[in-house]
């Protein structure tokens, strides 16, 4: 009887470990793949993450990814790495954050190391220059697509404060060249105050 119970415990532990390993491998391979094909800046990884983790794997809700990206953007460092760390932590805790960060950092580390060895040849090569120019056009299109989709999600929520903050942030950066750090601090403060006020009003209604 004791042997059977112990065998069941071992089998359950094995299944849990196998499930975790599958989760970690999927997380690592996904972030590695996304990072390897993210050209043109960190914002390009946003639609790729949404398609992978929201649409395909369904690990994250569509509204939640906007919050994760906002946190990643407001934190110091590259947005692609920050977003991967936060996404990994949301999915599998500290170990998931570590695995996601490794998967995101490895591709650029490998690629830049190789390019550095042949920097002169790449710099003076006409075909490489033309390739990079073409990639810039594609990257610009992807970033515009991200902006419209994220703005559409905010508008669909029909929250007037969020829409006004979005429009005000655009005007401040585009027309007045206001430092992005100040805009993030102001918007974060407004969001925190709105959350506190909503929480107090909800408590007042429940009493």
Residue pairs with C-beta under 8 A, 6 or more apart in sequence:
20 92
23 91
23 92
23 96
24 92
24 95
24 96
24 99
26 57
27 88
27 91
27 92
27 96
27 99
27 100
27 103
28 99
28 100
28 102
28 103
29 103
30 52
30 53
30 57
30 103
31 84
31 87
31 88
31 99
31 100
31 103
31 104
32 103
32 104
32 106
32 107
34 45
34 48
34 49
34 52
34 84
34 104
35 45
35 80
35 84
35 103
35 104
35 105
35 106
35 107
35 108
36 107
36 111
37 48
38 44
38 45
38 48
38 80
39 135
39 138
39 139
40 135
40 136
40 138
40 139
40 140
40 142
40 143
41 139
41 143
42 78
42 79
42 80
42 81
42 83
43 79
43 143
43 146
44 139
44 142
44 143
44 146
45 79
45 80
45 83
45 84
46 69
46 83
46 146
46 150
47 142
47 145
47 146
47 149
49 65
49 83
49 84
49 87
50 62
50 65
50 149
53 59
53 60
53 65
53 87
53 91
54 60
54 61
54 62
54 65
59 90
59 91
60 68
60 87
60 90
60 91
62 153
63 153
63 157
64 90
66 150
66 153
66 154
68 83
68 86
68 87
68 90
69 79
69 83
69 150
71 82
71 86
72 79
72 82
72 83
72 85
72 86
73 79
73 82
73 184
74 184
74 188
75 82
80 104
81 101
81 104
81 105
84 100
84 101
84 103
84 104
85 97
85 100
85 101
85 104
86 97
87 100
88 96
88 97
88 98
88 99
88 100
88 101
89 96
89 97
89 100
90 96
91 100
92 99
115 122
122 128
151 166
154 162
154 163
154 166
155 163
161 190
161 194
165 187
165 190
165 191
169 183
169 187
172 178
172 183
173 180
173 183
